[in-house]
Amino acid sequence: MLAAVGSAVGLGNMWRFPYQTAEGGGAAFLVAYVCMAFLIGVPMMLAEFAVGRRARQSAIGALRSVGGGRWAAVGLLFLVASTVIFAYLSVITGWALRYALDGLTTGFHADAASRYAAIASGPSAVVFHLVSIGATVGIVAFGVRKGIERASMLLMPLLFILLIGLAIWAATLPGAAEGYRFYLSPSLNELLNPVVLQGAAAHAFYSLSVGMGIMVTYSSYLSSSTNLGRESAVIALSDFSVAFIAGLVVFPIVFGLGLSEDVGESTLGVLFISLPTAFAQMEALGRVVGTLFFIAVIVAAITSAVSLLEVATSILIDERGWTRRRATLTSGLVVAAIGIVPALSLGALGIMDQVAAELLTVLGVLAMAVIAGWVMKNPEAELRVGASPTFERLIPVARFLIRYVSPPLLAYVSWIALRQTIRVIAGG
Ligand code: PHE
């Protein structure tokens, strides 16, 4: 479970959620995101759990086993999506590494915007991307699961505490009220905007790590005594709280320090410009808090990266009979090479995020809804294994959502995502 929480809580919460919220009109996005996460995201996580634990195989084999040969292609979709996401996520993790080093060595730069421009380009961005891939490969190859688990157990609570501390500090800023208004009061217009709905759906899946075969892979290692309902509730609640509190930190700072322009200029600006600016203004305290903050971000990012790499690794082990070490090294090398492109070009990074996170993930969730809802035999039986009485009562609800609500909604969202993706690629 800790590994799954580690996968869900990551850069999606700290980096992607605040900027997606900013783009999606603030509170409207937040409302749509919560609905999507709990109505579709959690049932679909349960669907992945049911498939993975019943099949006890990596993503491609699991889909073949519950759905038949044709559905193995969905496993390939998972493989492509997780590889692309891993490639650019590792670039961003590299930046976080640079900021943590800044905090440790020189302190945060007062002009965070130009510092960010320097960090996010050129050969050093490539070097730090490779460092972050190296760390992930090391963890997955040598199977130091105890290492990840111990680190997450220590650093995830630390991340929580730091975020809450930062949120309290942010509340004292002069523009905080304006920030909260933007973040917490929805406008009906935006709520009815299909693009906001699509963005919220895609982000909900991304943030929960569903639609990429990760939960299929992880649940294939679960025992039959695990209560899958409790598992998914803990993952979703931790994931949501971290994202929500990150918003309570970011928006007061953005409005309080008058930084909304930086954010407009670059969607990545929230985490990498607004916060370091705030840390620089807080002087010595800012340096300590900021350094710890970026270390926590790195841990959150690496535990997500580990789960992404595990999808490819476990597929190579199961399908090709490779050793774990060979499988990890090979997939790590492939991702390292792909990641050079987003390391050198922010435009490419944006397009990769759009294609993989917005489109492929949603298609992956749609395919899973069809498999678990209509193809797989009796998925409820798998959910009932190890279930608590409370969860058992909810299984029919999950079943209904997976079977009847998810497919049409996801088909609609996929269609908007496709149009949006074409627009983004054509425009940039
Ligand atoms: N869910 C992770 C996050 O919120 C990111 C991620 C996406 C991890 C896809 C694995 C797969 O940052």
Boltz pocket constraint, residues with backbone or C-beta under 6 A from the ligand:
constraints:
  - pocket:
      binder: B
      contacts: [[A, 7], [A, 8], [A, 9], [A, 10], [A, 11], [A, 12], [A, 13], [A, 85], [A, 205], [A, 206], [A, 207], [A, 208], [A, 209], [A, 212], [A, 214], [A, 304], [A, 305], [A, 307], [A, 308]]
      max_distance: 6.0
